[in-house]
Amino acid sequence: MNYLAHAYLSFNHPAILTGNMISDFVKGKAKENFPAAIQKGIMLHRAIDNFTDKHEATAAVKKLFRPDYRLYSGAFTDVVYDYFLANDRQEFSSAEALMQFSQNTFDLLEKQQQWFAPRFAAMFPYMKSQNWLYHYQYDEGIQKSMEGLRRRALYIKETQTAYQVFLANKVVIKKEYDLFFPQLKQYTADLLYNLLAY
């Protein structure tokens, strides 16, 4: 999953949110350098990604991107899932609710900056000033996110094809998202309950 989903599935828990958001920049046992609650957020992030990668809906969406992007098909799938989450009125009742969530997320993260991994610390000012979480609701926000993926990736020369795949297959992808996300949310809520129990 991408940033909006990981933030949302932290359920407003500051340390869990921090671990969830920095996890991609914390490799292997480096998580042991963080407080226990942030470690749990890192563990939650990895579990979310594992659940997502193994889900049949994700496999179906990845097939749409695979002919052109192969190993990066999963990364593009994560990006487009954020679009459908941002526009999911079961989760965010309005654009205003999404804005409020985004601002609250950035406020919580700002108070945890001492625990940011260096690469996330460098990225966070742009994420906040450009309000990435809020702009995932727009086609243009997804296009920009895909372009950011191209800059970070080693083997992607262009993302226009991926953006066109997204536009051409919105109905199909939404159907898979609608099947997938409620299951992911329940799985994550149950896992977080267990993680916080010890």
N, C-alpha and C positions, 0 to 999 in steps of 0.2 A: 504494500500500500504506500501511498504518497503522504505528504505532510499533513493535509487536512484530516485524512482518516486517522493517522497516528495521533494527532492532537485530540480529535474527537473521542477516540477510544481510550484516552487516558482518564476520562470521566472527571475532569476538573481537579485531579490530584496533582499538586505542584511537582513533587519529586518524581512521580510516575511519568508525568508529562515531560519533564526534563530528560529522563532516561530514554523515553520513547522517541523524543525528537533528535537526540544526539547519537542514537545507537548506530546508525550507518557509519559514523566516524570513530567508533570505538571497536577495535578489532580484538577478537579472542579474549584472552585473560586480562586485557587492559581494563575491563569492566570492574575488576577487583580494586582499582584505584579510587572508586567512587563510594559514597555512603550506601548503606544497604538498600534504602528506599529507591535511590536512583538506579542501583543495580537491578532492582525488580522491574523498573521501567524499561531498562535495556533488554531484560529477559522477555518482557511482555512484547516489545517490538519484534523480537526475533520469532516469538511464537505466532504473532499476527502474520508475519511474512510467510512463515512455514505453512500455516493454515490456508492462506491465500494462494500460495503456489500450488498446493495440492488439490484445490477445489476444481470441480468439473467446469464451473462457469468461467474461471480464470483460464483454463485450458482452451475453452471455446473462443474467448476473446483473443488470446495470444495467437491463435491460428490466423486471425485476420492480419496481424502485424508481421508474422514470421516470414512470409515470402520475401519481404524487403529488408527486415531487420534482424532476423535470426535470434541470436542470443539476447538482444535488447527488446524482444517482443514483450517480455514481462515488465520491463521498465515503462514502456508505453502503456501497457495495460494498467499499471498502478496510477499513472497520470490521469487516464480517462475515468477511472473509478472515482477520483476526486471530483471530477465534473458532475457526475451523477449524484454523489453525496451532497455536494453544495446545492444542488437543485432538488434534493429529496425533501418534500414537504412533510414527510413523517418524522424527519430528523431536525430540519430547520423550517419552522413554520412560515418564514418569510425571508426576504433579503436582509431585512433589519435584524432578524434573529441571527443570521449568519454573521453580520457585521459585529453584533454584540459578542458573539462567541469568539470571533477573530481578535477583537480588542482585548477581551478577557484573557485569551491565550497568550498574547504578547505581553500583557501585564504580569501574568504569572511567570513567564519565562524570564523577563527582565530581572526579577527578584532572585533568579537562580543562576545568573550569569557566571558566577565563580566556578560553576561545574560544567561550563560549556567545553566541549572538545574544541581544539583550536580552529579546525576548519568550519565547524558550525558557528563558532564565535565570529569568524570573518563573514559568514553568509547572513547571519541574523539581522544586521542592520538593514540589508536590502529586503529581506523577507518582510520585515516590519514596515519599512517606509513605503514599499510597493504593495503592501497588504496582500501577499500571495494567497493566503487562505480565503479571503473574500473574493478574489478575482478568479478563482477556479470555477466559479459559476458561469463564466462567460467563455464563448468559443475562443476569443482572443487571449484569454488567460491560459487556456490549455495550449494554444499555439506557442505562447511565450514560454510556458513550462517545458514544452517539447524542445524548444530551441536551447533552453538551459541545459537540458539533458544532452543535447548534441555537443555543447561546449565541454561538458564533463567527461563524455565518453571517448574511448580510444578509437573506435572503428565506425562512427557514424559521421557521414559527410553532409547529410542533409536531413531535415525533418518534415519537409513539405509533403512528402508521400505519406508519412504517418498521420499528419494532420488531415489529409484528404481521406485516408482510411477511416479516421474518426468521424468526419462529417458524413461520409457515405454509409456508415454502419451504426448511426446513433440508435436506431430502433432496436437493432439486434443486440448491441452492447447493453442498452438499458434493460432489456429482458434478462440478460445474464446477471447484471448488477442486482436487479430486484430479487432474483433467486438467491444470490450470494450474500448480500450485505446483512440481512437480518440474522443469518446463521453466524456470520463473523461477529456481529455485535454480541449475540448471546454467548458465544464461545469466549470472547474476550472478557465480558462481565464475569462469567464464572471463574475464569482463570485469575483475574485480578482479585476477586474475593478470596481465593485460595492463597494467592501470593501475599496478601495483606494480613492473612490469618496467622502468619508466623514471623 
